[in-house]
Amino acid sequence: MTTDPDLDLTLLRLLGPGEPEVDCDECFELLDRYVDLELADEPAEEILPGVRAHLAGCPACAEEHESLRALVELDHLS
Ligand SMILES: [Zn+2]
């Protein structure tokens, strides 16, 4: 259930520069779609590049992602 922040950082370093980046505003705007894609087993990181990298480095957005995901999951169950 939990993501491994250390692993995310390692992946970020491996990917290095050239990875598209989004800021908090963009991340927030993309988060709805990102979560939908994740829950639909779509390659969210490929479709919305930069979001995952941002989530790995931004606790505020990571928390937003977690709560949004929980909400959408509940929604899918009902
Ligand atoms: Zn952020």
PDB file of the backbone (N, CA, C, O) and the ligand in Angstrom, with CONECT records:
HET     ZN  A 101       1
ATOM      1  N   MET A   1       0.828  -1.197   0.000  1.00  0.00           N
ATOM      2  CA  MET A   1       0.000   0.000   0.000  1.00  0.00           C
ATOM      3  C   MET A   1       0.874   1.263   0.000  1.00  0.00           C
ATOM      4  O   MET A   1       0.550   2.248  -0.663  1.00  0.00           O
ATOM      5  N   THR A   2       1.980   1.224   0.745  1.00  0.00           N
ATOM      6  CA  THR A   2       2.794   2.427   0.871  1.00  0.00           C
ATOM      7  C   THR A   2       3.824   2.489  -0.250  1.00  0.00           C
ATOM      8  O   THR A   2       4.284   1.459  -0.744  1.00  0.00           O
ATOM      9  N   THR A   3       4.174   3.686  -0.637  1.00  0.00           N
ATOM     10  CA  THR A   3       5.260   3.850  -1.588  1.00  0.00           C
ATOM     11  C   THR A   3       6.544   4.020  -0.803  1.00  0.00           C
ATOM     12  O   THR A   3       6.529   4.448   0.351  1.00  0.00           O
ATOM     13  N   ASP A   4       7.627   3.690  -1.421  1.00  0.00           N
ATOM     14  CA  ASP A   4       8.927   3.778  -0.771  1.00  0.00           C
ATOM     15  C   ASP A   4       9.619   5.059  -1.235  1.00  0.00           C
ATOM     16  O   ASP A   4      10.071   5.137  -2.378  1.00  0.00           O
ATOM     17  N   PRO A   5       9.708   6.063  -0.361  1.00  0.00           N
ATOM     18  CA  PRO A   5      10.296   7.337  -0.787  1.00  0.00           C
ATOM     19  C   PRO A   5      11.755   7.199  -1.206  1.00  0.00           C
ATOM     20  O   PRO A   5      12.208   7.891  -2.117  1.00  0.00           O
ATOM     21  N   ASP A   6      12.486   6.312  -0.548  1.00  0.00           N
ATOM     22  CA  ASP A   6      13.889   6.121  -0.923  1.00  0.00           C
ATOM     23  C   ASP A   6      13.999   5.596  -2.344  1.00  0.00           C
ATOM     24  O   ASP A   6      14.851   6.032  -3.118  1.00  0.00           O
ATOM     25  N   LEU A   7      13.119   4.650  -2.677  1.00  0.00           N
ATOM     26  CA  LEU A   7      13.131   4.086  -4.022  1.00  0.00           C
ATOM     27  C   LEU A   7      12.780   5.159  -5.047  1.00  0.00           C
ATOM     28  O   LEU A   7      13.389   5.233  -6.114  1.00  0.00           O
ATOM     29  N   ASP A   8      11.805   5.980  -4.716  1.00  0.00           N
ATOM     30  CA  ASP A   8      11.426   7.067  -5.615  1.00  0.00           C
ATOM     31  C   ASP A   8      12.602   8.001  -5.878  1.00  0.00           C
ATOM     32  O   ASP A   8      12.836   8.418  -7.012  1.00  0.00           O
ATOM     33  N   LEU A   9      13.337   8.322  -4.820  1.00  0.00           N
ATOM     34  CA  LEU A   9      14.478   9.218  -4.973  1.00  0.00           C
ATOM     35  C   LEU A   9      15.547   8.569  -5.839  1.00  0.00           C
ATOM     36  O   LEU A   9      16.168   9.233  -6.668  1.00  0.00           O
ATOM     37  N   THR A  10      15.759   7.282  -5.650  1.00  0.00           N
ATOM     38  CA  THR A  10      16.740   6.567  -6.465  1.00  0.00           C
ATOM     39  C   THR A  10      16.330   6.602  -7.923  1.00  0.00           C
ATOM     40  O   THR A  10      17.157   6.845  -8.802  1.00  0.00           O
ATOM     41  N   LEU A  11      15.069   6.362  -8.179  1.00  0.00           N
ATOM     42  CA  LEU A  11      14.566   6.399  -9.555  1.00  0.00           C
ATOM     43  C   LEU A  11      14.733   7.792 -10.141  1.00  0.00           C
ATOM     44  O   LEU A  11      15.120   7.947 -11.299  1.00  0.00           O
ATOM     45  N   LEU A  12      14.442   8.795  -9.339  1.00  0.00           N
ATOM     46  CA  LEU A  12      14.590  10.177  -9.797  1.00  0.00           C
ATOM     47  C   LEU A  12      16.029  10.440 -10.208  1.00  0.00           C
ATOM     48  O   LEU A  12      16.286  11.059 -11.241  1.00  0.00           O
ATOM     49  N   ARG A  13      16.954   9.970  -9.403  1.00  0.00           N
ATOM     50  CA  ARG A  13      18.364  10.198  -9.698  1.00  0.00           C
ATOM     51  C   ARG A  13      18.766   9.447 -10.953  1.00  0.00           C
ATOM     52  O   ARG A  13      19.538   9.954 -11.766  1.00  0.00           O
ATOM     53  N   LEU A  14      18.248   8.248 -11.112  1.00  0.00           N
ATOM     54  CA  LEU A  14      18.561   7.450 -12.301  1.00  0.00           C
ATOM     55  C   LEU A  14      18.019   8.125 -13.555  1.00  0.00           C
ATOM     56  O   LEU A  14      18.675   8.155 -14.597  1.00  0.00           O
ATOM     57  N   LEU A  15      16.826   8.659 -13.437  1.00  0.00           N
ATOM     58  CA  LEU A  15      16.222   9.317 -14.598  1.00  0.00           C
ATOM     59  C   LEU A  15      16.962  10.606 -14.929  1.00  0.00           C
ATOM     60  O   LEU A  15      17.100  10.988 -16.091  1.00  0.00           O
ATOM     61  N   GLY A  16      17.427  11.257 -13.885  1.00  0.00           N
ATOM     62  CA  GLY A  16      18.269  12.433 -14.065  1.00  0.00           C
ATOM     63  C   GLY A  16      17.556  13.585 -14.734  1.00  0.00           C
ATOM     64  O   GLY A  16      16.329  13.588 -14.839  1.00  0.00           O
ATOM     65  N   PRO A  17      18.317  14.558 -15.184  1.00  0.00           N
ATOM     66  CA  PRO A  17      17.728  15.714 -15.846  1.00  0.00           C
ATOM     67  C   PRO A  17      17.110  15.303 -17.182  1.00  0.00           C
ATOM     68  O   PRO A  17      17.497  14.295 -17.772  1.00  0.00           O
ATOM     69  N   GLY A  18      16.181  16.067 -17.633  1.00  0.00           N
ATOM     70  CA  GLY A  18      15.496  15.686 -18.863  1.00  0.00           C
ATOM     71  C   GLY A  18      14.107  15.181 -18.543  1.00  0.00           C
ATOM     72  O   GLY A  18      13.215  15.200 -19.391  1.00  0.00           O
ATOM     73  N   GLU A  19      13.928  14.729 -17.315  1.00  0.00           N
ATOM     74  CA  GLU A  19      12.589  14.365 -16.855  1.00  0.00           C
ATOM     75  C   GLU A  19      11.744  15.622 -16.804  1.00  0.00           C
ATOM     76  O   GLU A  19      12.151  16.611 -16.195  1.00  0.00           O
ATOM     77  N   PRO A  20      10.569  15.608 -17.435  1.00  0.00           N
ATOM     78  CA  PRO A  20       9.727  16.803 -17.391  1.00  0.00           C
ATOM     79  C   PRO A  20       9.317  17.095 -15.955  1.00  0.00           C
ATOM     80  O   PRO A  20       9.104  16.186 -15.153  1.00  0.00           O
ATOM     81  N   GLU A  21       9.214  18.363 -15.655  1.00  0.00           N
ATOM     82  CA  GLU A  21       8.843  18.721 -14.294  1.00  0.00           C
ATOM     83  C   GLU A  21       7.568  19.540 -14.295  1.00  0.00           C
ATOM     84  O   GLU A  21       7.321  20.335 -15.201  1.00  0.00           O
ATOM     85  N   VAL A  22       6.777  19.336 -13.283  1.00  0.00           N
ATOM     86  CA  VAL A  22       5.594  20.166 -13.105  1.00  0.00           C
ATOM     87  C   VAL A  22       5.737  20.873 -11.770  1.00  0.00           C
ATOM     88  O   VAL A  22       6.403  20.369 -10.865  1.00  0.00           O
ATOM     89  N   ASP A  23       5.123  22.023 -11.643  1.00  0.00           N
ATOM     90  CA  ASP A  23       5.121  22.672 -10.333  1.00  0.00           C
ATOM     91  C   ASP A  23       3.835  22.294  -9.597  1.00  0.00           C
ATOM     92  O   ASP A  23       3.016  21.530 -10.109  1.00  0.00           O
ATOM     93  N   CYS A  24       3.669  22.840  -8.390  1.00  0.00           N
ATOM     94  CA  CYS A  24       2.544  22.432  -7.549  1.00  0.00           C
ATOM     95  C   CYS A  24       1.197  22.713  -8.223  1.00  0.00           C
ATOM     96  O   CYS A  24       0.282  21.894  -8.139  1.00  0.00           O
ATOM     97  N   ASP A  25       1.071  23.857  -8.885  1.00  0.00           N
ATOM     98  CA  ASP A  25      -0.192  24.195  -9.538  1.00  0.00           C
ATOM     99  C   ASP A  25      -0.527  23.195 -10.637  1.00  0.00           C
ATOM    100  O   ASP A  25      -1.649  22.695 -10.720  1.00  0.00           O
ATOM    101  N   GLU A  26       0.462  22.911 -11.478  1.00  0.00           N
ATOM    102  CA  GLU A  26       0.241  21.957 -12.572  1.00  0.00           C
ATOM    103  C   GLU A  26      -0.055  20.572 -12.022  1.00  0.00           C
ATOM    104  O   GLU A  26      -0.940  19.864 -12.503  1.00  0.00           O
ATOM    105  N   CYS A  27       0.703  20.207 -11.007  1.00  0.00           N
ATOM    106  CA  CYS A  27       0.510  18.900 -10.388  1.00  0.00           C
ATOM    107  C   CYS A  27      -0.919  18.771  -9.879  1.00  0.00           C
ATOM    108  O   CYS A  27      -1.580  17.754 -10.092  1.00  0.00           O
ATOM    109  N   PHE A  28      -1.380  19.808  -9.210  1.00  0.00           N
ATOM    110  CA  PHE A  28      -2.718  19.804  -8.641  1.00  0.00           C
ATOM    111  C   PHE A  28      -3.767  19.658  -9.742  1.00  0.00           C
ATOM    112  O   PHE A  28      -4.753  18.937  -9.586  1.00  0.00           O
ATOM    113  N   GLU A  29      -3.541  20.353 -10.854  1.00  0.00           N
ATOM    114  CA  GLU A  29      -4.477  20.294 -11.975  1.00  0.00           C
ATOM    115  C   GLU A  29      -4.526  18.904 -12.609  1.00  0.00           C
ATOM    116  O   GLU A  29      -5.578  18.458 -13.066  1.00  0.00           O
ATOM    117  N   LEU A  30      -3.386  18.232 -12.632  1.00  0.00           N
ATOM    118  CA  LEU A  30      -3.294  16.929 -13.286  1.00  0.00           C
ATOM    119  C   LEU A  30      -3.697  15.779 -12.374  1.00  0.00           C
ATOM    120  O   LEU A  30      -3.919  14.657 -12.831  1.00  0.00           O
ATOM    121  N   LEU A  31      -3.790  16.071 -11.076  1.00  0.00           N
ATOM    122  CA  LEU A  31      -3.931  15.003 -10.095  1.00  0.00           C
ATOM    123  C   LEU A  31      -5.196  14.158 -10.294  1.00  0.00           C
ATOM    124  O   LEU A  31      -5.163  12.936 -10.148  1.00  0.00           O
ATOM    125  N   ASP A  32      -6.299  14.816 -10.624  1.00  0.00           N
ATOM    126  CA  ASP A  32      -7.554  14.093 -10.871  1.00  0.00           C
ATOM    127  C   ASP A  32      -7.366  13.019 -11.930  1.00  0.00           C
ATOM    128  O   ASP A  32      -7.695  11.850 -11.735  1.00  0.00           O
ATOM    129  N   ARG A  33      -6.822  13.463 -13.064  1.00  0.00           N
ATOM    130  CA  ARG A  33      -6.624  12.535 -14.173  1.00  0.00           C
ATOM    131  C   ARG A  33      -5.596  11.477 -13.822  1.00  0.00           C
ATOM    132  O   ARG A  33      -5.740  10.304 -14.165  1.00  0.00           O
ATOM    133  N   TYR A  34      -4.557  11.918 -13.130  1.00  0.00           N
ATOM    134  CA  TYR A  34      -3.492  11.002 -12.743  1.00  0.00           C
ATOM    135  C   TYR A  34      -4.060   9.847 -11.906  1.00  0.00           C
ATOM    136  O   TYR A  34      -3.752   8.682 -12.154  1.00  0.00           O
ATOM    137  N   VAL A  35      -4.880  10.182 -10.925  1.00  0.00           N
ATOM    138  CA  VAL A  35      -5.468   9.165 -10.051  1.00  0.00           C
ATOM    139  C   VAL A  35      -6.416   8.263 -10.840  1.00  0.00           C
ATOM    140  O   VAL A  35      -6.425   7.047 -10.650  1.00  0.00           O
ATOM    141  N   ASP A  36      -7.208   8.861 -11.720  1.00  0.00           N
ATOM    142  CA  ASP A  36      -8.111   8.067 -12.560  1.00  0.00           C
ATOM    143  C   ASP A  36      -7.329   7.056 -13.381  1.00  0.00           C
ATOM    144  O   ASP A  36      -7.705   5.887 -13.471  1.00  0.00           O
ATOM    145  N   LEU A  37      -6.238   7.519 -13.979  1.00  0.00           N
ATOM    146  CA  LEU A  37      -5.404   6.634 -14.792  1.00  0.00           C
ATOM    147  C   LEU A  37      -4.803   5.521 -13.951  1.00  0.00           C
ATOM    148  O   LEU A  37      -4.802   4.358 -14.352  1.00  0.00           O
ATOM    149  N   GLU A  38      -4.295   5.883 -12.791  1.00  0.00           N
ATOM    150  CA  GLU A  38      -3.707   4.896 -11.885  1.00  0.00           C
ATOM    151  C   GLU A  38      -4.707   3.801 -11.557  1.00  0.00           C
ATOM    152  O   GLU A  38      -4.393   2.613 -11.619  1.00  0.00           O
ATOM    153  N   LEU A  39      -5.899   4.213 -11.212  1.00  0.00           N
ATOM    154  CA  LEU A  39      -6.907   3.251 -10.780  1.00  0.00           C
ATOM    155  C   LEU A  39      -7.448   2.453 -11.962  1.00  0.00           C
ATOM    156  O   LEU A  39      -8.028   1.382 -11.782  1.00  0.00           O
ATOM    157  N   ALA A  40      -7.257   2.976 -13.168  1.00  0.00           N
ATOM    158  CA  ALA A  40      -7.680   2.251 -14.370  1.00  0.00           C
ATOM    159  C   ALA A  40      -6.540   1.394 -14.911  1.00  0.00           C
ATOM    160  O   ALA A  40      -6.650   0.810 -15.989  1.00  0.00           O
ATOM    161  N   ASP A  41      -5.429   1.323 -14.145  1.00  0.00           N
ATOM    162  CA  ASP A  41      -4.256   0.554 -14.569  1.00  0.00           C
ATOM    163  C   ASP A  41      -3.668   1.058 -15.882  1.00  0.00           C
ATOM    164  O   ASP A  41      -3.101   0.295 -16.663  1.00  0.00           O
ATOM    165  N   GLU A  42      -3.816   2.350 -16.102  1.00  0.00           N
ATOM    166  CA  GLU A  42      -3.175   2.969 -17.263  1.00  0.00           C
ATOM    167  C   GLU A  42      -1.785   3.453 -16.846  1.00  0.00           C
ATOM    168  O   GLU A  42      -1.541   3.683 -15.662  1.00  0.00           O
ATOM    169  N   PRO A  43      -0.878   3.607 -17.806  1.00  0.00           N
ATOM    170  CA  PRO A  43       0.467   4.103 -17.467  1.00  0.00           C
ATOM    171  C   PRO A  43       0.458   5.601 -17.190  1.00  0.00           C
ATOM    172  O   PRO A  43       0.865   6.404 -18.029  1.00  0.00           O
ATOM    173  N   ALA A  44      -0.012   5.959 -16.006  1.00  0.00           N
ATOM    174  CA  ALA A  44      -0.213   7.368 -15.648  1.00  0.00           C
ATOM    175  C   ALA A  44       1.066   8.193 -15.821  1.00  0.00           C
ATOM    176  O   ALA A  44       1.019   9.350 -16.236  1.00  0.00           O
ATOM    177  N   GLU A  45       2.196   7.583 -15.499  1.00  0.00           N
ATOM    178  CA  GLU A  45       3.454   8.340 -15.571  1.00  0.00           C
ATOM    179  C   GLU A  45       3.827   8.688 -17.001  1.00  0.00           C
ATOM    180  O   GLU A  45       4.461   9.712 -17.257  1.00  0.00           O
ATOM    181  N   GLU A  46       3.425   7.816 -17.943  1.00  0.00           N
ATOM    182  CA  GLU A  46       3.746   8.092 -19.344  1.00  0.00           C
ATOM    183  C   GLU A  46       2.790   9.125 -19.917  1.00  0.00           C
ATOM    184  O   GLU A  46       3.176   9.989 -20.705  1.00  0.00           O
ATOM    185  N   ILE A  47       1.533   9.015 -19.504  1.00  0.00           N
ATOM    186  CA  ILE A  47       0.521   9.918 -20.060  1.00  0.00           C
ATOM    187  C   ILE A  47       0.662  11.316 -19.467  1.00  0.00           C
ATOM    188  O   ILE A  47       0.478  12.318 -20.158  1.00  0.00           O
ATOM    189  N   LEU A  48       0.990  11.368 -18.180  1.00  0.00           N
ATOM    190  CA  LEU A  48       1.155  12.662 -17.522  1.00  0.00           C
ATOM    191  C   LEU A  48       2.558  12.743 -16.924  1.00  0.00           C
ATOM    192  O   LEU A  48       2.719  12.657 -15.707  1.00  0.00           O
ATOM    193  N   PRO A  49       3.564  12.909 -17.768  1.00  0.00           N
ATOM    194  CA  PRO A  49       4.935  12.881 -17.269  1.00  0.00           C
ATOM    195  C   PRO A  49       5.214  14.027 -16.309  1.00  0.00           C
ATOM    196  O   PRO A  49       4.709  15.136 -16.476  1.00  0.00           O
ATOM    197  N   GLY A  50       6.024  13.738 -15.308  1.00  0.00           N
ATOM    198  CA  GLY A  50       6.421  14.771 -14.372  1.00  0.00           C
ATOM    199  C   GLY A  50       5.636  14.737 -13.077  1.00  0.00           C
ATOM    200  O   GLY A  50       6.122  15.192 -12.042  1.00  0.00           O
ATOM    201  N   VAL A  51       4.414  14.197 -13.127  1.00  0.00           N
ATOM    202  CA  VAL A  51       3.581  14.213 -11.914  1.00  0.00           C
ATOM    203  C   VAL A  51       4.194  13.331 -10.837  1.00  0.00           C
ATOM    204  O   VAL A  51       4.303  13.724  -9.675  1.00  0.00           O
ATOM    205  N   ARG A  52       4.593  12.129 -11.249  1.00  0.00           N
ATOM    206  CA  ARG A  52       5.135  11.201 -10.256  1.00  0.00           C
ATOM    207  C   ARG A  52       6.418  11.767  -9.639  1.00  0.00           C
ATOM    208  O   ARG A  52       6.644  11.669  -8.433  1.00  0.00           O
ATOM    209  N   ALA A  53       7.248  12.360 -10.500  1.00  0.00           N
ATOM    210  CA  ALA A  53       8.499  12.951 -10.003  1.00  0.00           C
ATOM    211  C   ALA A  53       8.186  14.063  -9.008  1.00  0.00           C
ATOM    212  O   ALA A  53       8.846  14.197  -7.978  1.00  0.00           O
ATOM    213  N   HIS A  54       7.188  14.843  -9.327  1.00  0.00           N
ATOM    214  CA  HIS A  54       6.823  15.929  -8.422  1.00  0.00           C
ATOM    215  C   HIS A  54       6.293  15.377  -7.102  1.00  0.00           C
ATOM    216  O   HIS A  54       6.639  15.878  -6.032  1.00  0.00           O
ATOM    217  N   LEU A  55       5.459  14.351  -7.177  1.00  0.00           N
ATOM    218  CA  LEU A  55       4.902  13.756  -5.969  1.00  0.00           C
ATOM    219  C   LEU A  55       6.010  13.205  -5.082  1.00  0.00           C
ATOM    220  O   LEU A  55       5.936  13.282  -3.856  1.00  0.00           O
ATOM    221  N   ALA A  56       7.038  12.649  -5.719  1.00  0.00           N
ATOM    222  CA  ALA A  56       8.141  12.068  -4.951  1.00  0.00           C
ATOM    223  C   ALA A  56       8.921  13.126  -4.203  1.00  0.00           C
ATOM    224  O   ALA A  56       9.512  12.846  -3.160  1.00  0.00           O
ATOM    225  N   GLY A  57       8.927  14.350  -4.730  1.00  0.00           N
ATOM    226  CA  GLY A  57       9.732  15.386  -4.112  1.00  0.00           C
ATOM    227  C   GLY A  57       8.928  16.422  -3.354  1.00  0.00           C
ATOM    228  O   GLY A  57       9.503  17.334  -2.760  1.00  0.00           O
ATOM    229  N   CYS A  58       7.596  16.299  -3.361  1.00  0.00           N
ATOM    230  CA  CYS A  58       6.764  17.331  -2.745  1.00  0.00           C
ATOM    231  C   CYS A  58       5.760  16.691  -1.800  1.00  0.00           C
ATOM    232  O   CYS A  58       4.738  16.167  -2.244  1.00  0.00           O
ATOM    233  N   PRO A  59       6.041  16.727  -0.489  1.00  0.00           N
ATOM    234  CA  PRO A  59       5.156  16.088   0.497  1.00  0.00           C
ATOM    235  C   PRO A  59       3.736  16.629   0.454  1.00  0.00           C
ATOM    236  O   PRO A  59       2.785  15.875   0.659  1.00  0.00           O
ATOM    237  N   ALA A  60       3.574  17.917   0.191  1.00  0.00           N
ATOM    238  CA  ALA A  60       2.232  18.508   0.184  1.00  0.00           C
ATOM    239  C   ALA A  60       1.387  17.882  -0.919  1.00  0.00           C
ATOM    240  O   ALA A  60       0.243  17.494  -0.682  1.00  0.00           O
ATOM    241  N   CYS A  61       1.946  17.781  -2.124  1.00  0.00           N
ATOM    242  CA  CYS A  61       1.209  17.204  -3.233  1.00  0.00           C
ATOM    243  C   CYS A  61       1.053  15.693  -3.068  1.00  0.00           C
ATOM    244  O   CYS A  61       0.045  15.118  -3.478  1.00  0.00           O
ATOM    245  N   ALA A  62       2.045  15.063  -2.473  1.00  0.00           N
ATOM    246  CA  ALA A  62       1.955  13.620  -2.228  1.00  0.00           C
ATOM    247  C   ALA A  62       0.780  13.334  -1.302  1.00  0.00           C
ATOM    248  O   ALA A  62       0.060  12.351  -1.480  1.00  0.00           O
ATOM    249  N   GLU A  63       0.594  14.198  -0.319  1.00  0.00           N
ATOM    250  CA  GLU A  63      -0.514  14.021   0.618  1.00  0.00           C
ATOM    251  C   GLU A  63      -1.851  14.240  -0.096  1.00  0.00           C
ATOM    252  O   GLU A  63      -2.817  13.509   0.119  1.00  0.00           O
ATOM    253  N   GLU A  64      -1.876  15.260  -0.944  1.00  0.00           N
ATOM    254  CA  GLU A  64      -3.061  15.545  -1.738  1.00  0.00           C
ATOM    255  C   GLU A  64      -3.394  14.340  -2.619  1.00  0.00           C
ATOM    256  O   GLU A  64      -4.555  13.952  -2.743  1.00  0.00           O
ATOM    257  N   HIS A  65      -2.375  13.766  -3.217  1.00  0.00           N
ATOM    258  CA  HIS A  65      -2.544  12.590  -4.064  1.00  0.00           C
ATOM    259  C   HIS A  65      -3.128  11.429  -3.271  1.00  0.00           C
ATOM    260  O   HIS A  65      -4.043  10.748  -3.733  1.00  0.00           O
ATOM    261  N   GLU A  66      -2.588  11.208  -2.067  1.00  0.00           N
ATOM    262  CA  GLU A  66      -3.064  10.117  -1.229  1.00  0.00           C
ATOM    263  C   GLU A  66      -4.546  10.277  -0.904  1.00  0.00           C
ATOM    264  O   GLU A  66      -5.320   9.326  -1.021  1.00  0.00           O
ATOM    265  N   SER A  67      -4.938  11.484  -0.495  1.00  0.00           N
ATOM    266  CA  SER A  67      -6.322  11.664  -0.064  1.00  0.00           C
ATOM    267  C   SER A  67      -7.269  11.622  -1.259  1.00  0.00           C
ATOM    268  O   SER A  67      -8.385  11.112  -1.163  1.00  0.00           O
ATOM    269  N   LEU A  68      -6.807  12.168  -2.392  1.00  0.00           N
ATOM    270  CA  LEU A  68      -7.634  12.120  -3.594  1.00  0.00           C
ATOM    271  C   LEU A  68      -7.837  10.672  -4.028  1.00  0.00           C
ATOM    272  O   LEU A  68      -8.939  10.271  -4.403  1.00  0.00           O
ATOM    273  N   ARG A  69      -6.772   9.907  -3.970  1.00  0.00           N
ATOM    274  CA  ARG A  69      -6.822   8.509  -4.356  1.00  0.00           C
ATOM    275  C   ARG A  69      -7.786   7.727  -3.457  1.00  0.00           C
ATOM    276  O   ARG A  69      -8.567   6.899  -3.926  1.00  0.00           O
ATOM    277  N   ALA A  70      -7.709   8.010  -2.167  1.00  0.00           N
ATOM    278  CA  ALA A  70      -8.606   7.349  -1.217  1.00  0.00           C
ATOM    279  C   ALA A  70     -10.061   7.691  -1.539  1.00  0.00           C
ATOM    280  O   ALA A  70     -10.936   6.826  -1.507  1.00  0.00           O
ATOM    281  N   LEU A  71     -10.300   8.952  -1.845  1.00  0.00           N
ATOM    282  CA  LEU A  71     -11.655   9.401  -2.203  1.00  0.00           C
ATOM    283  C   LEU A  71     -12.168   8.688  -3.438  1.00  0.00           C
ATOM    284  O   LEU A  71     -13.283   8.166  -3.456  1.00  0.00           O
ATOM    285  N   VAL A  72     -11.329   8.674  -4.482  1.00  0.00           N
ATOM    286  CA  VAL A  72     -11.755   8.070  -5.745  1.00  0.00           C
ATOM    287  C   VAL A  72     -11.961   6.573  -5.590  1.00  0.00           C
ATOM    288  O   VAL A  72     -12.862   5.991  -6.195  1.00  0.00           O
ATOM    289  N   GLU A  73     -11.118   5.957  -4.773  1.00  0.00           N
ATOM    290  CA  GLU A  73     -11.269   4.523  -4.536  1.00  0.00           C
ATOM    291  C   GLU A  73     -12.602   4.233  -3.866  1.00  0.00           C
ATOM    292  O   GLU A  73     -13.299   3.290  -4.240  1.00  0.00           O
ATOM    293  N   LEU A  74     -12.950   5.035  -2.887  1.00  0.00           N
ATOM    294  CA  LEU A  74     -14.238   4.893  -2.211  1.00  0.00           C
ATOM    295  C   LEU A  74     -15.374   5.027  -3.210  1.00  0.00           C
ATOM    296  O   LEU A  74     -16.348   4.274  -3.197  1.00  0.00           O
ATOM    297  N   ASP A  75     -15.207   6.025  -4.081  1.00  0.00           N
ATOM    298  CA  ASP A  75     -16.198   6.309  -5.101  1.00  0.00           C
ATOM    299  C   ASP A  75     -16.398   5.111  -6.021  1.00  0.00           C
ATOM    300  O   ASP A  75     -17.526   4.774  -6.384  1.00  0.00           O
ATOM    301  N   HIS A  76     -15.289   4.470  -6.395  1.00  0.00           N
ATOM    302  CA  HIS A  76     -15.353   3.319  -7.298  1.00  0.00           C
ATOM    303  C   HIS A  76     -16.044   2.131  -6.640  1.00  0.00           C
ATOM    304  O   HIS A  76     -16.654   1.297  -7.311  1.00  0.00           O
ATOM    305  N   LEU A  77     -15.937   2.070  -5.319  1.00  0.00           N
ATOM    306  CA  LEU A  77     -16.530   0.942  -4.598  1.00  0.00           C
ATOM    307  C   LEU A  77     -18.042   1.083  -4.522  1.00  0.00           C
ATOM    308  O   LEU A  77     -18.764   0.086  -4.510  1.00  0.00           O
ATOM    309  N   SER A  78     -18.514   2.300  -4.472  1.00  0.00           N
ATOM    310  CA  SER A  78     -19.947   2.506  -4.243  1.00  0.00           C
ATOM    311  C   SER A  78     -20.737   2.392  -5.535  1.00  0.00           C
ATOM    312  O   SER A  78     -21.959   2.538  -5.526  1.00  0.00           O
TER     313      SER A  78
HETATM  314 ZN    ZN A 101       3.831  20.147  -5.074  1.00  0.00          ZN2+
END
